[in-house]
Amino acid sequence: MMEYKGNPVSEGIAVGKAYLYQPYVPQVTEGEIPEDQTPAAVARYEKLLEGAKQELAAIRDRLEKAGDGDKAKIFTAHQDILFDVAMDEEIRDKITYDFMTPEWAIHKVYEKFIKILNKAKDDLIRERVADMRDVKNRLLRIAAGVPEKNLAALGEPVIVVAHDLLPSDTATLDRKNVLALVTEIGGATSHSAIIARSYEIPALLGVDGAMENLSHGQEIAVDAVEGLLVADPSGEVKADFAKKREAFLKRREEEKKFLGVEPRMADGTLLPVHLNVGSANDQELAAEKYTDGVGLFRTEFIYMGKEQLPTEDEQYEIYKKVLTAFGDRPVTIRTLDIGGDKKLQCMELPVEENPFLGNRALRLCFSMPEVFLTQLRAALRASVHGNLWIMFPMVGSMDDIRRAKAFVQQAKDQLDAQGVPYSPNVKLGIMVEIPSIALVADLAAKEVDFASIGTNDLTQYSTAVDRMNPALREYYQSYHPALFRLIGYVVESFAKEGKPVSVCGEMGGDPYAAAVLAGLGMSKLSMGSASVARIKKMLSGLTMEKARELAAKARSLPTNDEVESYLKAELAALL
């Protein structure tokens, strides 16, 4: 019996046979064609496009007929990738002018864009790589004359184990016969995770060595709540997993009842629940009806994978779409958070030894005034369609705040000169993710309208731990009492000025941390859509008095582990 750890991205418990899934892996070699054959090669490339288009349309239609409209939209997005103007033009140019075979041109162009996205530290951005790789593999498979292989007909109930699962793999799988999903890579915001959650299939991702150490048909037990996989479980372990599964299913049904209700605490206190948004597609915005606004719109998605910087009009239309969807509810747009670790195709950025401490986010925007002003003008123009809040990332000092506000005023002056309207009620705020600004929150609160705690980076900078380094996993401590002390000070400082503080990092969707945040006086919580129901349920059973008790204790305990154990014990009845 062997145990393995993983990242639980779709909760559930399952015991069954492992099904080791190895999808088609294209083998592409460098190839050239004679100049006089380029027209024929371009025509063959166009045939590949048409073949992929037909396959994607068939998958999409099948999903729509099955009532899975949200999943169908993923394959509409794949069609958009397939016919992306910049990528299509570059592939045609490599065939026509560099005399590449269609296969080699497809490989080179797609890998170029994949490399750009893969360098992002932001999980949401990085995990869009799966979509691009899916489309690339589809084109190359068709070129090789290999029929489509998927998980549509498994024949018996199994736990699917793979190195990675592309969106097409998970969207077409035989749900009746998939007990759980296990992969070696992937994160909570990947399409695989999204689809697994929507299908209510337990999913454990990031299980290192799963394909090498597990065998086809081997019995395994998956706990996608605690993040545990047990190979060759004993009878005692299986009995324990059966009890866990029964308890989990009961809890999940209870949570679903809270999805559409107001996020009120047991004593009637309202704590708004907001949505974190990345790509602003229809699938993401579907959670609009269950949430009170957007607490974080990661605008860097608009810039990723583009040959040219997005125009002011392009950005305006995207911001307008989100603002319109939420009406009077606040939509918090974070200005461009790029640089160092996040590379852009459309922007030449210096290579830095320590990018997290480098020229990124607001610092980078200051050095590129026209890029910054373009985004601010687009956002301000869109503000007439809703309730816009603009938030600046990576603020480290009062000087940063004042410079950013001056840019906003400059953007307003430019719009005024052009006679372009914008809302006079736009709020300006900061992301608190650097300890230096947290420690002068009393001063910052006098300069801005609101603050939002970026707990991912605040944890990283406060504990001096690279959150992306698996070797340092034990040192990245989300329940460190110092964090709660810092957050508490920020909330108290802004409260004295009558100004709200929210949280938009991972803590917002963590029910244990969220209970403490409520007790610290947080004005709202922002999270991914998958966390909304559970957070609402937890809040419904928690009084503000109890939340304050939890917060006081969390700040007084000496270690991360003691805080975590205390919270889990105190909140066990609610979760």
N, C-alpha and C positions, 0 to 999 in steps of 0.2 A: 504494500500500500504506500503510495507516494502522494505528497501534497504539493500543489502549485498555487501561487498567488496571481491574481489578475485584477483588472479594473472593471468593476460591475457597472455597466452602462444601461442595462435594462434589467430591472430586478426580477427575481424568480428563483425557484429551486427545481432541479431536475436530476434524475438518475436514468442512465440508458447506455446504449452502445455508441461508441465513437464512430463517426463517419468521416474519414479523412478526405477532404475535398481538395483536388488540385485542378483548377481550371486551366484552360488553354494559355500557354505562355509563348508569345511569339518569338521566333528566332529570326532576327534581322541582321543581315550582313551588308556592309558597304557595297553599293553597286552604282555603276555608271552606264549610261546609254549613249549611243551615237547621236550627234546633233540632229540628224535628219529623222530620228525616231521620237523626238520630243512631242510632236503633236499627238502621236498615238499613245504615248505615255500619259499625257495630260487627259486624253479621252479615257484611258483605263482608270486613272485616278477619279474621274467623274463617275465612272461606273461603280467604284468602291463607295463613293459618297451616296449614290442612289441606293445601293444595297444596304448600307448601314441605316439610311433614312427609313427604308421599308421595315427593317427589323425593329427599330426603335418605335415606329408607329404601331407595329403589331403588339409589342409589349404594352405600350401606352393604352391602346384600345382594349386589350385584355384586362388591364387593371381597372379601367373606367367601367367596363361592363360588370366587373366584380364589385363595384362600389368603392374602389380604392383610388379616388380622385387625387388625393394628396400624393400618393406614390407615383401616380401617372405623371404628375408635374415634374418629377425628377427626370423623366425621359424626354419631356419637352425641353428641359434644360440641357440634356445631352444633345438634342438636335441643335440647340443654339450653339453649343461648343463645336459641333460638326461643321456648321456653316459660319463660324466666326470669321468675320471679314479679314482681320489681320492674319490669322493663322492660315486661312485658305489661300490668301494672296501669297504668303511666304512659301507655302508648299508648292504652289504653281510656279513661282519664281525659281525655286531650287530645281524643279524638273526642267524648266525651259532654259534657264541660263547657267545652272551649275551641272546640268546633265545627270541629275540623280534619278535613280529608279523611284517610282511612286512610293514603294515601301520604305526606302531609305529616307526620302524627303519627309514622309509622315513621321517616321521615328525621330529624326533630327529636330523638327519643329515642335512636336509635342513634348519631347524631353526638355527642350529649351524652356518652355512655359512651365512644365512640371518642376524643373529646378528652381525657378523663380518662386513659385508658391511654397515649395518645400523648405525654403530658408526662413519662412516666417515662424516666429515663436508662438504666435497666436494660433491656438488649436483650430479655431473656426476656419481660419484662412488655410492653414496647412492641410486640413482634411478635405478641402475641395480638390486636392490632388487625385483622390480616388475617382472623381467624376471624369477628369481629363484622361487618366490612365485607362478607364473603362472604354471611353470612346476610341482612344488610340488602339487598344487591343482588339476592339470590334473591327476596325478597318483592316488591321493586319491579318486577323483571322479570316475575314472574307477574301482578302488577297491570296491567302494560302489555300483557299478552297476547303477550309475545315468547317464542318457544320457547327451550329451553336450548341454549346454544352451548358446546361444550367441545373438548378436544383428543383426543377418542377415536378419530377417524378421519382421520389425516393423509395417508395414501396413499403417501408416500415418505419416506425418511430425511431429516430436517431438523434444524437447530439452532433451537430455539424462542427467539425474542427478544420480550420484552414489557416494558412499564413495570413491571409487577408481576404476579405469579401468585398467585391465591388458592388455598387448599387444594383446592377442588373442581376447579380447573384441572389441578393437578399430579396429583391422585389418580385422575383419569379419563383421563389422557393415554395415547396409544398408545405404550407403552414400546418396541415393536419399531422404531418409526420416529422416536424422539427420540434424537438423537446427543448433545445437550447442551442446557442451559437457560441463558439469559442474561437478566438483568433489570436495570433501572435502579436499583431500590431493593431492600431486603431484607437480612437478616443471617443469621448462621450458625445461629441457633436458631429461625428461622421454620419453619412447617410445610412450606413449599416446600423448604427446605434439608433438613429431616428426611426428607421423602419422596424427594427426589433421592438422598440418601445410601442410603436403604434400597433404592431401585431401581438403585443404582450408576450413576446418570446424572451425568456431569460438570455442575457448576453454577457459574456465575460471576455473582455478584450485585453490585449497586452500580456497574454500568458506566454512567457518566454520559453522557447523550446517545445511547444505543444506538438508540432508536426514531427519533430525528431524523436520525442520521448513517448508519445502515445502511438498506439497501433490501431489499425482498422478493425472494428468489431470489439475492441476492448471496452469493458464496463467502466464508466466514469460517473462521478457525482459532481454536479455543478451547483455551487451556492453563489448566485449572482446578487446577493444582498451583502454578504460579508467579503466577497471577492476571493472565493476558495474553490479549487478543483481537486478532487480526490480520485486517483486512479486505483482500480481494483478495490473498491470500498468493501469493508467487512460488513457482515449482517448488522452489527451494532451501528455502524456509520449510516447504513441505508435506512435503518429505523429512525435514527436521529434526523436524517434529511427529510423523511416522510412527515415527521412532526413539524419541522421547519416550514415545509411546503404548505401544509394545512393552515398554519398560522399566517403565512404570507398571503395566501389567497383570501383569507378572511379580511386581513388588513387592507388589501388592495381594493376590495369591493367597498369598504368603508370610505376610503380616500376618494373614490370616484364621485361619491355623493356631494363632495365639497367643491368640485371643479367650477361649477357655475354660481356659487354663493359668494357673498361679500366676505372679504378677509377680516372678519371681526374676531376679537379675542373673547374669552369666556365672560368677561365683565362688560362687553359691548364696545370696547376700544377698537377703533378702525385703524388697521395698519395696511395701507395700500400695497398691492403686489403689482410690480411692473415687469416688463418683458425686456430681455436682452435680445437685440437684433443684429444680425451680421449682413446677410445678403439682401434683406428686404424683399425676398420673393414671397409669392402667395402662400407657400407652405409655412413659412415663418410667421407671416401675418395672420394666419388662421387662428392663432391663440389670442388675437385682439379682443375677441368677445368675452374672454375670461379674465382680462387684466385691466389695470387702471391707467396704463400709459406705457411708454418706452423709457426705461431707465438708462439704457445704453444702446446707442446705435453706432456700431464700429464702422465708420465711414471709409476706412482703408480698403474695404472690400471693393469699393467703386474703382479704386486705382489698380488693383492687382491684376496681373496678366494682360495689361493693355500696352500696345506699342506707343500710344500717345496719351498724354495726360487727359483725363476726362474734362470736357469743356464745362463752362459755367452752366450752359443750358442742360447738358446731360445730368449734371449733379442736381440742378433745380428740379428736374422731372422726378428723380428718385426721392428726394426729400419731400416733394409735394405728395407723392404717392403714400408715404408713411404718415405724414401729417394729416392728410385727408382721411385715411383709414381710422385714425384715432380721434378725430374731431376735436372736442374741447379738452381731451385728456393730454397731459404733458408728453412731449416727445423730446428726449434729451439726445442731441447729436454731439458725439465726441469728435472734435476736430482731428485732422489727420495724425494718426499715431503710427509713424513709419520711421525707418532709419536704422542703420547698423545691422541688426539681425533680420529685419524685414526688407528684402530687396524688391525693387520695382523694375519692370522691363522698361518703363518709360522715363526712368530717372537714374542718372549716374550718381551713385553714392559711394563715399570712401569706405574702404575696408578698415574695420577697427578691431583692435585686439580684445577689447572688452565692450561690446556693443550695448549692453544693458546700462553701462555708465557713460555712453557716448553721445553723439549728436543725433538724437532721435526725438520724435514727437514734437512738442512745442518748440524745443530748441532748434530743430531742423526747420520748422515753419518760419521762425524768425529769420533764418538765413536764406529763405526762399520767399520773399514777401509777396510776389505776384501769385504764386501757387496758393499761399495762405489767403490772400485777398479774394482770389477766385472762389475758393470754397466758402468763405464768409459771405460774399455777395450772393452766391447761389442759395445758401441757407436762409439768409435774410429775405430774399425774394419769396422763398417758399413759405415763410412765416405767416403770410396772409391766409394760408390754407389751414391753419391749426394753431396749436399752443407750443411754440418752439422754445426750447431751452438749449443753449449752447454751452458745452463743457470743454475745458482745456485740459489735456493730459500732461503728465510729467511736469507738474508745477513744483518748483523747488524753493521759490522765494517770492517775496512781495514784488520785486522787480519784474518777475515773470508775469504776475497777474496784471500789473500796470501796463506792460508792453502789449500783452494780449488784448486788453481793453482798448488800447490806443488803435490797434489794428481793426477792431470792430467798428470803432468810430470812423476810421478812415474809409472802411467799406460802406458805411452809412452815408458818408459825405459823397462818395462816388455815385451811389444810387440816387441821392437827392439831386445831384447835378444832372442826372439823366432823366429825372422825373419818374423813377421806378419806385412803386410803393413797397412798404414793408411794415410789419406790425410794430407799434411802439412799445409792446409789452414783452418783448423777447427777454428772457432771463439769461444771465451770464453766471457760470459757476466753474468750479475746479474739481478735478479728480485728485483725491488725496491718496497718493501711493508712494510718496517720498517722505521719510520721517521728518525732514527739516520743515516741511510745510505743516505737517501735523502738529509739531511742537510750537508753532506760532499761529495756530488756528484762531486764537483770540483776535489777532491782527487781521488775518485773512478774511474772517467773517465780516469785517467792516468794509471790505472791498468788493465782495461778490454777493450774488443773490442766493447761492446754494452750494453745497459740496456733495460729492459722491465718493465713497470709499472704494478704491480699487484694491480689494483684499489680496488678490494674487500677487501683485507687485509689492504691496506694502509688507506682506509676509516675507517676500524675497529680500527686499532691501533692509528690513528690520533684523532678519536673522542671518544675513550675508550668505544666502544659499541660492544657487542657480536652480530654479524650480523645474528646469527641463533636464537636469542631470540625474539619472536614475541612481547613481552611486551615492547621492546625497539625500535620497528620499526620506530617511529617518530624521534628517535635520530640518526638513521643510515642515514646520509645525504650525498648522492652522489654528490650533487652540492654545498657542503660547500666551500666557497671561499678559505679557508685554503688549501684544497686539490689541487685546481687549482694553488695556489701559490707554493706549494711544487713541483707539477709536472712541472710547468714552470721553476723552479730553476734547476731541474734535466736536463731538455731538454737543457737549456741554457748552463749548465756546460759541458755537453757532446758535444754540438755543437762547443764549443771553442776548443775541442780536435779533431774535425772532425769525431765524432763517433755518430752512430744512436741511437735513443730511440724510442721504440714502446710502445704500451699499449696492454695488453692481458686480463685485467679484464673486467667486464661487461660494463664499460664505452665505450669500443671499439665498441660495437654493439648498443649503445644508440645514435641515430642521434643528439640529442641536445648536449650531452657531446662530441660526436665526432667532431662536428663543433668547439667547444672550443679547443679541442686537436689539431686539424689542425692549429688553430691560434697560439697555443703555440709552434708550430714547430715540431710536432710529425713526425717521419720518416715513420711510418706505423701504421696501425690499425689491430688488430687481434680479431676475433669474431667467434661465432657459425655460421654455414651455413645459418640459417634462417634470419640472419640480413644483409647478403651481398647485396642483391638487394636494400634494402631501404637506406643503407649507400651510395652505389654508386649513387643512385638518388639524395640524399641530396648533396653530393659533387659536382655533375654536375651543380647545380644551385648556388654554393657558390664560391665567389672569395676569394683568400688568403687575400686580403685587408679587406674584410668583416669579415673573420674568425679571423683576428688579432684584429679587433674592438670588436668582441664578447668576445675574450679571455681577453682583457684588462678590459672590463666591468665586466666580471664574477669574476675577481680577486679583483675588487674594491667595489662591492656591499657587504653589511654587513651580509646578511643571506642566507641560503640555499634556502628558499622559494622565496626570491627576485631574486636570480640568475635563478631559475627554471622558474619563471613567465616571466622574461626578455627574456630568450632563446626561450621559446615557442611562445612569441609574435613576436620576430624577425625572427624566422624560420618558422612561420605558412605557409607562401606562398610556401615553399620548401617541406613541409611534409603534 
